[in-house]
Amino acid sequence: MAFKHAVREAYKGVLIYAGRYDAEKAESALQEGWADMIGFGRPFIANPDLPSRIQHGYPLTMHDPNTLFGGAEQGLTDYPAYTPA
């Protein structure tokens, strides 16, 4: 964390981070001011409705690493949106 704070001190432009963030870590980064935006890659693959899930506190589906970069017909387009019970 010290490194990211040091980057913020040295650079006043827009800072975008990504990689292994969840909603809580992203919110913390934004609130503490060392990030201006957090990118979500893999979570979007398995959660096509990711913004809604984060907004409502719905659980996230884990992606299947076996279908990330090609393969058969399973993967990117067959993850469903969350339906509350």
N, CA, C and O atoms as a GROMACS GRO file, in nm:
protein
  340
    1MET      N    1   0.082  -0.119   0.000
    1MET     CA    2   0.000   0.000   0.000
    1MET      C    3   0.086   0.126   0.000
    1MET      O    4   0.049   0.227  -0.060
    2ALA      N    5   0.199   0.120   0.065
    2ALA     CA    6   0.287   0.237   0.070
    2ALA      C    7   0.328   0.280  -0.070
    2ALA      O    8   0.337   0.399  -0.100
    3PHE      N    9   0.353   0.181  -0.157
    3PHE     CA   10   0.392   0.213  -0.294
    3PHE      C   11   0.281   0.289  -0.366
    3PHE      O   12   0.308   0.388  -0.435
    4LYS      N   13   0.158   0.245  -0.351
    4LYS     CA   14   0.046   0.310  -0.420
    4LYS      C   15   0.024   0.451  -0.367
    4LYS      O   16  -0.012   0.542  -0.443
    5HIS      N   17   0.044   0.471  -0.239
    5HIS     CA   18   0.035   0.606  -0.182
    5HIS      C   19   0.149   0.693  -0.236
    5HIS      O   20   0.128   0.811  -0.264
    6ALA      N   21   0.268   0.636  -0.252
    6ALA     CA   22   0.381   0.710  -0.306
    6ALA      C   23   0.356   0.748  -0.452
    6ALA      O   24   0.392   0.857  -0.495
    7VAL      N   25   0.296   0.657  -0.528
    7VAL     CA   26   0.262   0.687  -0.667
    7VAL      C   27   0.165   0.804  -0.671
    7VAL      O   28   0.181   0.895  -0.753
    8ARG      N   29   0.065   0.803  -0.585
    8ARG     CA   30  -0.033   0.912  -0.581
    8ARG      C   31   0.034   1.045  -0.547
    8ARG      O   32  -0.002   1.148  -0.604
    9GLU      N   33   0.129   1.044  -0.457
    9GLU     CA   34   0.200   1.168  -0.422
    9GLU      C   35   0.281   1.220  -0.540
    9GLU      O   36   0.289   1.341  -0.562
   10ALA      N   37   0.340   1.129  -0.616
   10ALA     CA   38   0.428   1.169  -0.726
   10ALA      C   39   0.351   1.203  -0.853
   10ALA      O   40   0.399   1.282  -0.935
   11TYR      N   41   0.233   1.145  -0.869
   11TYR     CA   42   0.157   1.163  -0.993
   11TYR      C   43   0.016   1.208  -0.960
   11TYR      O   44  -0.057   1.138  -0.888
   12LYS      N   45  -0.023   1.322  -1.012
   12LYS     CA   46  -0.155   1.378  -0.981
   12LYS      C   47  -0.260   1.351  -1.089
   12LYS      O   48  -0.373   1.398  -1.078
   13GLY      N   49  -0.223   1.277  -1.192
   13GLY     CA   50  -0.318   1.243  -1.298
   13GLY      C   51  -0.411   1.131  -1.253
   13GLY      O   52  -0.415   1.096  -1.135
   14VAL      N   53  -0.484   1.076  -1.347
   14VAL     CA   54  -0.580   0.969  -1.319
   14VAL      C   55  -0.504   0.837  -1.301
   14VAL      O   56  -0.424   0.798  -1.386
   15LEU      N   57  -0.529   0.770  -1.190
   15LEU     CA   58  -0.467   0.641  -1.161
   15LEU      C   59  -0.574   0.532  -1.164
   15LEU      O   60  -0.674   0.537  -1.092
   16ILE      N   61  -0.550   0.433  -1.249
   16ILE     CA   62  -0.641   0.321  -1.265
   16ILE      C   63  -0.568   0.193  -1.226
   16ILE      O   64  -0.459   0.166  -1.276
   17TYR      N   65  -0.627   0.117  -1.137
   17TYR     CA   66  -0.569  -0.010  -1.094
   17TYR      C   67  -0.665  -0.123  -1.129
   17TYR      O   68  -0.786  -0.102  -1.141
   18ALA      N   69  -0.610  -0.241  -1.146
   18ALA     CA   70  -0.690  -0.361  -1.173
   18ALA      C   71  -0.612  -0.482  -1.126
   18ALA      O   72  -0.490  -0.478  -1.111
   19GLY      N   73  -0.683  -0.590  -1.102
   19GLY     CA   74  -0.619  -0.715  -1.066
   19GLY      C   75  -0.649  -0.758  -0.924
   19GLY      O   76  -0.596  -0.702  -0.828
   20ARG      N   77  -0.734  -0.856  -0.913
   20ARG     CA   78  -0.768  -0.919  -0.784
   20ARG      C   79  -0.836  -0.823  -0.685
   20ARG      O   80  -0.819  -0.836  -0.564
   21TYR      N   81  -0.912  -0.729  -0.737
   21TYR     CA   82  -0.990  -0.641  -0.650
   21TYR      C   83  -1.128  -0.701  -0.631
   21TYR      O   84  -1.185  -0.760  -0.724
   22ASP      N   85  -1.182  -0.685  -0.512
   22ASP     CA   86  -1.322  -0.715  -0.488
   22ASP      C   87  -1.389  -0.582  -0.454
   22ASP      O   88  -1.323  -0.478  -0.453
   23ALA      N   89  -1.517  -0.585  -0.427
   23ALA     CA   90  -1.590  -0.460  -0.403
   23ALA      C   91  -1.532  -0.383  -0.285
   23ALA      O   92  -1.520  -0.260  -0.292
   24GLU      N   93  -1.498  -0.453  -0.178
   24GLU     CA   94  -1.447  -0.385  -0.059
   24GLU      C   95  -1.311  -0.320  -0.084
   24GLU      O   96  -1.288  -0.206  -0.043
   25LYS      N   97  -1.221  -0.393  -0.150
   25LYS     CA   98  -1.089  -0.337  -0.179
   25LYS      C   99  -1.100  -0.218  -0.274
   25LYS      O  100  -1.029  -0.118  -0.259
   26ALA      N  101  -1.188  -0.230  -0.372
   26ALA     CA  102  -1.206  -0.121  -0.467
   26ALA      C  103  -1.261   0.003  -0.398
   26ALA      O  104  -1.213   0.114  -0.420
   27GLU      N  105  -1.361  -0.016  -0.314
   27GLU     CA  106  -1.419   0.097  -0.241
   27GLU      C  107  -1.315   0.164  -0.152
   27GLU      O  108  -1.308   0.286  -0.145
   28SER      N  109  -1.234   0.084  -0.085
   28SER     CA  110  -1.129   0.137   0.001
   28SER      C  111  -1.028   0.219  -0.079
   28SER      O  112  -0.989   0.328  -0.037
   29ALA      N  113  -0.986   0.167  -0.193
   29ALA     CA  114  -0.889   0.237  -0.278
   29ALA      C  115  -0.944   0.372  -0.322
   29ALA      O  116  -0.871   0.472  -0.323
   30LEU      N  117  -1.070   0.375  -0.360
   30LEU     CA  118  -1.132   0.500  -0.404
   30LEU      C  119  -1.151   0.597  -0.289
   30LEU      O  120  -1.124   0.716  -0.303
   31GLN      N  121  -1.197   0.548  -0.176
   31GLN     CA  122  -1.220   0.634  -0.059
   31GLN      C  123  -1.090   0.692  -0.004
   31GLN      O  124  -1.086   0.808   0.037
   32GLU      N  125  -0.983   0.611  -0.005
   32GLU     CA  126  -0.854   0.658   0.046
   32GLU      C  127  -0.783   0.751  -0.052
   32GLU      O  128  -0.687   0.818  -0.016
   33GLY      N  129  -0.830   0.754  -0.176
   33GLY     CA  130  -0.780   0.849  -0.273
   33GLY      C  131  -0.656   0.807  -0.351
   33GLY      O  132  -0.604   0.888  -0.428
   34TRP      N  133  -0.608   0.686  -0.334
   34TRP     CA  134  -0.489   0.647  -0.410
   34TRP      C  135  -0.524   0.585  -0.545
   34TRP      O  136  -0.435   0.549  -0.621
   35ALA      N  137  -0.653   0.571  -0.574
   35ALA     CA  138  -0.698   0.525  -0.705
   35ALA      C  139  -0.817   0.610  -0.748
   35ALA      O  140  -0.898   0.652  -0.665
   36ASP      N  141  -0.827   0.633  -0.878
   36ASP     CA  142  -0.941   0.706  -0.932
   36ASP      C  143  -1.042   0.613  -0.997
   36ASP      O  144  -1.159   0.647  -1.012
   37MET      N  145  -0.996   0.496  -1.034
   37MET     CA  146  -1.083   0.397  -1.095
   37MET      C  147  -1.024   0.259  -1.072
   37MET      O  148  -0.902   0.242  -1.070
   38ILE      N  149  -1.111   0.160  -1.055
   38ILE     CA  150  -1.068   0.022  -1.042
   38ILE      C  151  -1.131  -0.057  -1.156
   38ILE      O  152  -1.252  -0.051  -1.178
   39GLY      N  153  -1.048  -0.130  -1.228
   39GLY     CA  154  -1.097  -0.212  -1.338
   39GLY      C  155  -1.120  -0.355  -1.292
   39GLY      O  156  -1.041  -0.410  -1.214
   40PHE      N  157  -1.227  -0.414  -1.339
   40PHE     CA  158  -1.258  -0.554  -1.309
   40PHE      C  159  -1.258  -0.631  -1.441
   40PHE      O  160  -1.334  -0.597  -1.532
   41GLY      N  161  -1.176  -0.732  -1.451
   41GLY     CA  162  -1.170  -0.814  -1.572
   41GLY      C  163  -1.238  -0.948  -1.553
   41GLY      O  164  -1.350  -0.969  -1.599
   42ARG      N  165  -1.169  -1.037  -1.485
   42ARG     CA  166  -1.222  -1.172  -1.466
   42ARG      C  167  -1.357  -1.174  -1.395
   42ARG      O  168  -1.443  -1.255  -1.432
   43PRO      N  169  -1.380  -1.090  -1.294
   43PRO     CA  170  -1.513  -1.092  -1.232
   43PRO      C  171  -1.626  -1.061  -1.332
   43PRO      O  172  -1.737  -1.112  -1.318
   44PHE      N  173  -1.598  -0.977  -1.433
   44PHE     CA  174  -1.701  -0.947  -1.533
   44PHE      C  175  -1.731  -1.067  -1.621
   44PHE      O  176  -1.844  -1.081  -1.669
   45ILE      N  177  -1.633  -1.153  -1.642
   45ILE     CA  178  -1.656  -1.270  -1.727
   45ILE      C  179  -1.765  -1.358  -1.668
   45ILE      O  180  -1.854  -1.404  -1.739
   46ALA      N  181  -1.757  -1.382  -1.538
   46ALA     CA  182  -1.852  -1.473  -1.473
   46ALA      C  183  -1.974  -1.401  -1.417
   46ALA      O  184  -2.067  -1.466  -1.370
   47ASN      N  185  -1.974  -1.270  -1.422
   47ASN     CA  186  -2.084  -1.191  -1.366
   47ASN      C  187  -2.120  -1.080  -1.465
   47ASN      O  188  -2.075  -0.967  -1.449
   48PRO      N  189  -2.200  -1.110  -1.567
   48PRO     CA  190  -2.233  -1.010  -1.667
   48PRO      C  191  -2.306  -0.889  -1.608
   48PRO      O  192  -2.313  -0.783  -1.670
   49ASP      N  193  -2.359  -0.907  -1.489
   49ASP     CA  194  -2.431  -0.801  -1.418
   49ASP      C  195  -2.348  -0.750  -1.299
   49ASP      O  196  -2.405  -0.713  -1.196
   50LEU      N  197  -2.217  -0.748  -1.313
   50LEU     CA  198  -2.128  -0.715  -1.201
   50LEU      C  199  -2.163  -0.584  -1.130
   50LEU      O  200  -2.169  -0.585  -1.007
   51PRO      N  201  -2.186  -0.473  -1.199
   51PRO     CA  202  -2.220  -0.350  -1.126
   51PRO      C  203  -2.343  -0.367  -1.036
   51PRO      O  204  -2.345  -0.317  -0.924
   52SER      N  205  -2.445  -0.435  -1.086
   52SER     CA  206  -2.565  -0.457  -1.006
   52SER      C  207  -2.536  -0.546  -0.886
   52SER      O  208  -2.586  -0.520  -0.776
   53ARG      N  209  -2.456  -0.649  -0.906
   53ARG     CA  210  -2.422  -0.738  -0.794
   53ARG      C  211  -2.347  -0.662  -0.685
   53ARG      O  212  -2.375  -0.679  -0.566
   54ILE      N  213  -2.253  -0.579  -0.726
   54ILE     CA  214  -2.178  -0.501  -0.627
   54ILE      C  215  -2.272  -0.402  -0.557
   54ILE      O  216  -2.269  -0.390  -0.434
   55GLN      N  217  -2.353  -0.333  -0.634
   55GLN     CA  218  -2.444  -0.233  -0.577
   55GLN      C  219  -2.539  -0.294  -0.475
   55GLN      O  220  -2.567  -0.232  -0.372
   56HIS      N  221  -2.589  -0.414  -0.502
   56HIS     CA  222  -2.688  -0.477  -0.415
   56HIS      C  223  -2.630  -0.576  -0.315
   56HIS      O  224  -2.703  -0.633  -0.234
   57GLY      N  225  -2.498  -0.597  -0.321
   57GLY     CA  226  -2.436  -0.691  -0.229
   57GLY      C  227  -2.464  -0.836  -0.262
   57GLY      O  228  -2.454  -0.923  -0.175
   58TYR      N  229  -2.499  -0.864  -0.388
   58TYR     CA  230  -2.525  -1.002  -0.429
   58TYR      C  231  -2.392  -1.078  -0.439
   58TYR      O  232  -2.288  -1.017  -0.462
   59PRO      N  233  -2.395  -1.209  -0.421
   59PRO     CA  234  -2.272  -1.288  -0.430
   59PRO      C  235  -2.219  -1.291  -0.573
   59PRO      O  236  -2.295  -1.282  -0.669
   60LEU      N  237  -2.088  -1.306  -0.585
   60LEU     CA  238  -2.025  -1.316  -0.716
   60LEU      C  239  -2.002  -1.462  -0.752
   60LEU      O  240  -1.969  -1.544  -0.666
   61THR      N  241  -2.018  -1.492  -0.879
   61THR     CA  242  -1.987  -1.624  -0.932
   61THR      C  243  -1.839  -1.626  -0.966
   61THR      O  244  -1.788  -1.531  -1.026
   62MET      N  245  -1.770  -1.732  -0.930
   62MET     CA  246  -1.629  -1.746  -0.966
   62MET      C  247  -1.620  -1.791  -1.112
   62MET      O  248  -1.698  -1.874  -1.158
   63HIS      N  249  -1.523  -1.737  -1.183
   63HIS     CA  250  -1.502  -1.778  -1.322
   63HIS      C  251  -1.438  -1.916  -1.327
   63HIS      O  252  -1.374  -1.960  -1.231
   64ASP      N  253  -1.456  -1.983  -1.437
   64ASP     CA  254  -1.393  -2.113  -1.460
   64ASP      C  255  -1.265  -2.088  -1.539
   64ASP      O  256  -1.272  -2.056  -1.657
   65PRO      N  257  -1.147  -2.103  -1.477
   65PRO     CA  258  -1.022  -2.073  -1.547
   65PRO      C  259  -1.000  -2.161  -1.670
   65PRO      O  260  -0.921  -2.125  -1.757
   66ASN      N  261  -1.066  -2.274  -1.678
   66ASN     CA  262  -1.051  -2.362  -1.794
   66ASN      C  263  -1.119  -2.308  -1.919
   66ASN      O  264  -1.094  -2.357  -2.029
   67THR      N  265  -1.205  -2.208  -1.903
   67THR     CA  266  -1.277  -2.154  -2.019
   67THR      C  267  -1.241  -2.009  -2.049
   67THR      O  268  -1.308  -1.944  -2.129
   68LEU      N  269  -1.137  -1.956  -1.986
   68LEU     CA  270  -1.104  -1.814  -2.003
   68LEU      C  271  -1.054  -1.779  -2.143
   68LEU      O  272  -1.095  -1.678  -2.200
   69PHE      N  273  -0.966  -1.859  -2.197
   69PHE     CA  274  -0.898  -1.819  -2.320
   69PHE      C  275  -0.921  -1.919  -2.433
   69PHE      O  276  -0.826  -1.970  -2.492
   70GLY      N  277  -1.046  -1.945  -2.461
   70GLY     CA  278  -1.078  -2.034  -2.571
   70GLY      C  279  -1.130  -2.167  -2.522
   70GLY      O  280  -1.168  -2.182  -2.406
   71GLY      N  281  -1.131  -2.261  -2.611
   71GLY     CA  282  -1.183  -2.392  -2.575
   71GLY      C  283  -1.310  -2.419  -2.652
   71GLY      O  284  -1.317  -2.398  -2.773
   72ALA      N  285  -1.410  -2.465  -2.582
   72ALA     CA  286  -1.536  -2.503  -2.646
   72ALA      C  287  -1.638  -2.391  -2.633
   72ALA      O  288  -1.604  -2.274  -2.619
   73GLU      N  289  -1.765  -2.430  -2.638
   73GLU     CA  290  -1.874  -2.333  -2.634
   73GLU      C  291  -1.906  -2.282  -2.494
   73GLU      O  292  -1.991  -2.194  -2.480
   74GLN      N  293  -1.843  -2.334  -2.392
   74GLN     CA  294  -1.870  -2.289  -2.256
   74GLN      C  295  -1.776  -2.175  -2.219
   74GLN      O  296  -1.662  -2.168  -2.265
   75GLY      N  297  -1.826  -2.087  -2.135
   75GLY     CA  298  -1.741  -1.979  -2.086
   75GLY      C  299  -1.809  -1.845  -2.090
   75GLY      O  300  -1.914  -1.825  -2.030
   76LEU      N  301  -1.748  -1.754  -2.162
   76LEU     CA  302  -1.781  -1.612  -2.157
   76LEU      C  303  -1.930  -1.580  -2.168
   76LEU      O  304  -1.979  -1.494  -2.095
   77THR      N  305  -2.002  -1.645  -2.256
   77THR     CA  306  -2.141  -1.604  -2.280
   77THR      C  307  -2.246  -1.686  -2.207
   77THR      O  308  -2.365  -1.662  -2.226
   78ASP      N  309  -2.207  -1.783  -2.126
   78ASP     CA  310  -2.310  -1.865  -2.063
   78ASP      C  311  -2.322  -1.848  -1.912
   78ASP      O  312  -2.388  -1.930  -1.846
   79TYR      N  313  -2.261  -1.745  -1.856
   79TYR     CA  314  -2.280  -1.716  -1.714
   79TYR      C  315  -2.409  -1.636  -1.698
   79TYR      O  316  -2.426  -1.534  -1.766
   80PRO      N  317  -2.500  -1.678  -1.610
   80PRO     CA  318  -2.627  -1.607  -1.595
   80PRO      C  319  -2.616  -1.486  -1.502
   80PRO      O  320  -2.525  -1.477  -1.420
   81ALA      N  321  -2.708  -1.394  -1.518
   81ALA     CA  322  -2.722  -1.284  -1.424
   81ALA      C  323  -2.778  -1.338  -1.292
   81ALA      O  324  -2.840  -1.444  -1.291
   82TYR      N  325  -2.755  -1.267  -1.184
   82TYR     CA  326  -2.801  -1.311  -1.053
   82TYR      C  327  -2.952  -1.290  -1.041
   82TYR      O  328  -3.004  -1.187  -1.082
   83THR      N  329  -3.019  -1.389  -0.986
   83THR     CA  330  -3.162  -1.380  -0.959
   83THR      C  331  -3.184  -1.397  -0.809
   83THR      O  332  -3.162  -1.506  -0.756
   84PRO      N  333  -3.226  -1.290  -0.739
   84PRO     CA  334  -3.250  -1.303  -0.594
   84PRO      C  335  -3.360  -1.405  -0.566
   84PRO      O  336  -3.456  -1.418  -0.642
   85ALA      N  337  -3.343  -1.477  -0.459
   85ALA     CA  338  -3.441  -1.580  -0.422
   85ALA      C  339  -3.568  -1.518  -0.368
   85ALA      O  340  -3.662  -1.589  -0.333
   0.00000   0.00000   0.00000
